[in-house]
């Protein structure tokens, strides 16, 4: 079964951690053989924007953010995992194991990784 994830990364300054987290997440998903689309909300604004169709197809939504993101309401009814950029960059395997668990949970489930 192919797994499809959507993710948003955003940090306070909208520069380094936003893009570092996006790149790292894409690489880890590739290792897991998961398909992923990552939206970055950085200094240049939102890039690679996730559509309603993307969210409807996604098995899990992942929010790797330090700030309130634009369009948060898009993710309210789907399975989602939330964490900060620093937690993700420091302990990516912890976050990935929570994502793995989220695949089996009902839609609307919200897991936070601290």
C-alpha positions in Angstrom: 0.0 0.0 0.0 1.4 3.4 -1.0 1.3 5.9 1.8 0.8 9.6 0.9 1.6 12.4 3.4 1.3 16.1 3.3 3.4 18.4 5.5 3.9 22.0 6.3 7.1 23.4 7.7 7.4 26.9 9.1 9.8 28.5 11.6 9.8 31.9 13.3 12.3 33.6 10.9 11.0 31.7 7.9 14.5 30.8 6.6 16.8 28.1 7.7 14.8 25.7 9.9 11.7 25.9 7.6 13.8 24.6 4.6 16.0 22.2 6.7 13.0 20.5 8.1 11.3 20.2 4.7 14.4 18.7 3.2 15.0 16.3 6.0 11.3 15.2 6.1 11.4 14.5 2.3 14.5 12.4 2.7 13.1 10.4 5.6 9.8 9.8 3.7 11.8 8.6 0.7 13.6 6.1 2.9 10.3 4.8 4.2 9.0 4.7 0.5 6.2 7.1 1.4 5.1 9.7 -1.1 5.1 13.2 0.3 4.3 16.8 -0.6 5.8 19.5 1.6 4.5 23.1 1.7 7.0 25.6 3.2 5.7 28.8 4.7 8.9 30.8 4.9 10.2 34.3 4.2 9.1 34.0 0.6 5.6 33.1 1.5 3.9 29.8 1.0 5.6 27.6 -1.6 4.4 24.2 -3.0 1.0 24.9 -1.5 -1.0 21.8 -0.4 -4.5 21.7 -2.0 -7.8 20.3 -0.6 -7.3 17.4 -3.1 -3.9 16.7 -1.6 -5.3 16.6 1.9 -8.2 14.4 0.9 -5.7 11.9 -0.6 -3.3 12.0 2.3 -3.1 9.3 4.9 -1.5 11.7 7.4 -0.8 15.4 7.6 2.3 16.5 9.4 2.8 20.0 10.8 6.4 20.8 11.6 6.0 24.4 12.8 7.1 27.0 15.4 4.4 29.5 14.4 0.7 29.6 13.5 0.5 28.6 9.9 -1.7 30.0 7.1 -4.7 27.8 6.4 -4.5 25.6 9.6 -8.3 24.9 9.2 -7.4 22.7 6.1 -6.0 20.1 8.5 -8.7 20.0 11.2 -10.6 16.9 10.0 -7.7 14.7 9.0 -5.1 12.6 10.9 -2.3 14.9 11.8 0.9 14.9 13.7 2.3 18.2 15.0 5.8 19.0 16.3 8.3 21.9 16.3 11.1 22.3 13.8 13.7 21.9 16.6 12.1 18.7 17.9 11.9 17.2 14.4 15.5 18.2 13.6 16.9 16.9 16.9 14.8 13.7 17.1 13.5 12.8 13.7 13.0 9.1 14.4 10.8 9.9 17.4 8.6 12.0 15.1 8.6 9.4 12.3 7.5 6.6 14.8 4.5 8.7 15.8 3.7 9.3 12.2 3.8 5.5 11.6 1.4 5.0 14.5 -0.9 7.7 13.1 -1.6 5.7 9.9 -3.8 3.3 12.0 -5.8 6.0 13.9 -9.2 7.4 12.9 -9.5 10.6 10.9 -9.5 13.7 13.0 -6.9 12.3 15.4 -4.4 14.8 16.5 -1.0 13.7 17.9 1.6 16.2 19.3 5.2 15.3 19.6 7.1 17.3 22.3 
